[in-house]
Amino acid sequence: MLPNSPHYIFTLFSTFRLGGIAVQVNPMYVEREIEHVLNDSDSEYIVVLDSLYPKVKKLQSNTSIKKVLVVSFGGTRIDLDEGDRYFDEFLHEEVNIPEVEINRRDDVALLQYTGDVAKMDEEGYFYILDRKKDVIIASGYNVYPREIEEVLYQLEAIEEALIIGVSDTYRGETVKAYVKLKEGYSITAEEIKQYGKENLAPYKAPKDVEILSELPKSSVGKLLRRVLREEESAKVKA
């Protein structure tokens, strides 16, 4: 959990050199998001900016984190819990660096946790399918929201689209689409559903479509699927 700094570069390449998996944790994440990433990746060590240290310690007991390294850019240093270290002090400690045997033919050259689902073709090329947490399980099938969104974007009337999975007593989850239309265009929810049936497998085609004037976005304009999931969950609980 570091900004762009020499400490970040040093930590990243040191992790790769030791055969570890680097997990990117955005410093802007709230506690719930940090906890999810750490648990999803089974992370054991984390390097954080000193201002973020209290946030990490608050949720550490709910994760597999064993030790926290803290980066300080100067000023008054906060007290750390036993076992945690400041980054610069840690560099001066005597540490037994394990030898890592590398099989140049079979070992992965570089592995970085992203939370994505990917596939590899026969030639060894990787293709990102979607975010792991966004995958919908409908009637036992994996459904990737991005694939459906790309199909809906082929409709000229649609400006923005988001796909989520909603609870379904029969399928477990079913596909729901939220769309924003381009100004001056008109299309009905039924027409969008029909287009999905014609261009997607039955388990992928949206069973419900909601047309909104705006889709939720972050401060930098990123579409927020999470907000729609939370709204749907609230409806189920109500």
N, C-alpha and C positions, 0 to 999 in steps of 0.2 A: 504494500500500500504506500507507494512512493510517487512523487511527481517526477518529471523528467530531470534526472540528476546523475552525476557519476556513480552514486551509490546504487542506483537502479541498474545501470549497465553492469557494474561489477557483480552485483547479486545475480543477475540474469545469467551471465556467462559462467559464473562459478557453479551455479546449479547445473547447467548443461555439462560442464567439465566433470562433475562428480556423478553424472549419470542420472540426475534427478529430473523431476517434472516441474516446470515453472508454471505457476498459477497466477494469472493476472487478476488482481483485486483492485477495482477502481476506488481511489480515495474518496470519491463522491458517494459511494454506496452508503445506504442506511444500514443499521444493525441487522435487520432481517435479511437483506441481500448479502451482506458479508457472511453471516452464519450459513446461508444456503450454499454459497460458493465453497466455503471451507469444508463443509460436511460432504458436499457432492464430490469433492476432489480428494477427500481424506488427507488434507494437508496437515503436516506436523510442525512446520516451522514457518514463521512469518516475519517479514521485515517491514516496519511501519515508521511513519513520521511521528515525532514525539507528540504532536497535537492530537494524533489519532490513537495513541496508546490507551487512554482510558476507555475508548469505545471498544477496542479489541479485548481488553481485560474483562469488560462487562459480560461479554458473551463467550469467553474462552472455555468456561466449564461446560458449555453445550457443544463444543467441537473437539477435535482430536489434536488441537494445537498443544505442543509440548514446551516450546520456547519462543520468546519474542525478542527480536533484535530491533533496537530503536535508533533511528537516525535523527540527529539534532543539527540544525544549521547555525547554532550559536545561541547565546542568551542563557537564561537560568535553566538548569537541568532539573527535571522532575525525578522523584524517587521511583525506582523500579522494584518490582516484586522479586523475591529470591529466585534465581535461575535465569532471569532475563538480563540482557546485556545491552550496553550502548554499542553501536556499530564500530566506532573507532577503537574502543577498548577491546572488543572481540578480535579485531585484526591483529592486536599485539599479544594475544594469548597463544600459548603453545598448544596446538591442536594436531592430533594424529590424523592426517588426511588419508582416507582409505584408497588403496589401489583399485582402480576400476578396469577390469578386463574388457576389451572391446573386440567384438567379432566384426571385422570390417565388411563382411559379406551380408550378414544377417541382421545386425543391430540397427535400430532406427537411428538415423543421423541426428535427429533433434525431435524432442517431444515436448509439446507445450499444451497445458490444459486450457481449453477454451469454452467447454460446456456445449460444444457443437456435436451433431451427429454427422459422420462423413462416410463415404464409401471409397474403395480403392479399385481401380480397374486392373486388367491383366498386365498393363505396362507399368504399374506402380504409381499411377497418378491418383491423387486424392481429390474428392469433390465434396464440398460442404452441402449437406442436405437441409439442415435446420438446427435450431437450438434444441438441445436435449430436453430442457424443461418445457418446451412448447409442443413437443410431439403429442398427438392425440391418439388414444387407443380406442378405436371404434370397431366393435364386434371382433376384437382380437387382432385387427390390422393396425399397423403403424401408419398414421396419416401425418404428412409434413405440411404445416400451414403455408409455408412459402410456395410450395408447388401449386396449391389452390389459388393463392393470391396472384401468382403469375398468370394463371388462366383467366381470372376475373379482370385483370388489367388489360386483357385483349378486348374487352368491351369498351368501346369508345366513350361511353357515358361515365365511366368510373375514373375518378381522380385518385382516390386512396382506398385501400382495402386492408382489413385485418381479419384473420381467421383465428378462432379459439375453439377449444373443446368444451362442451357443456354437458352436465350430467344427464344421463339417459338410462331409464330403468331396464330397457331391453338391450341396448348396445354397450352400456357402460359409459361411453361418451359418444356424442354426436357432433357434427360439424356445424358451427354457426359463423356466418359472415356479417361483418360490419363494413359498410361502404359509405364513402362520401362521393357525391356526384359532381361532375364538372359544371361550372356555371352555364346555364342555358340548355343543359341536357336533361332529358327525362327518361326514366326507365323504372319499372316496378319491381318489387321484391320477387314476385312470381316469375317475371321474365329472367331475372338473374338466376333463380333456382333452376329454371328450365335450361338455361345456358350451361349451368354446371352439370346437369344430368346428361347433356349431349356431349360434353367434353371431358368428363371425369368418370372414373369407376363409381359405381353406386355408393360404396362406403366413403368415398371422398367428397361427393357432391354435397354442398351445403343443404341442410334440411331446414334451416331457418336463416333469414336474411333481414337485417335491420339497416335501414337507410338513415344516416345521421347528417346533421348540418356540419359537424366537425368531429374528427376522431381525436382521442386524447394524445397529446404530444408532450415531450420533455421541453425544457427551456431552450434546447438547441434544435428543436424541431423533429426529434426522433419519435416515431409512432410507438405508443405504449400499450402493448398487448396486455400487460399485467393489470392495468387499470380496468379493462373490460372483464378480465377474469374475476377480479375482486367484486365488481358490480354484479356479475352473474351469481357468484357465491352468496352474496348478500340476499339476492332474490330467493335463492333456495332455502336459506335459513329463516327468512321472514315468514 
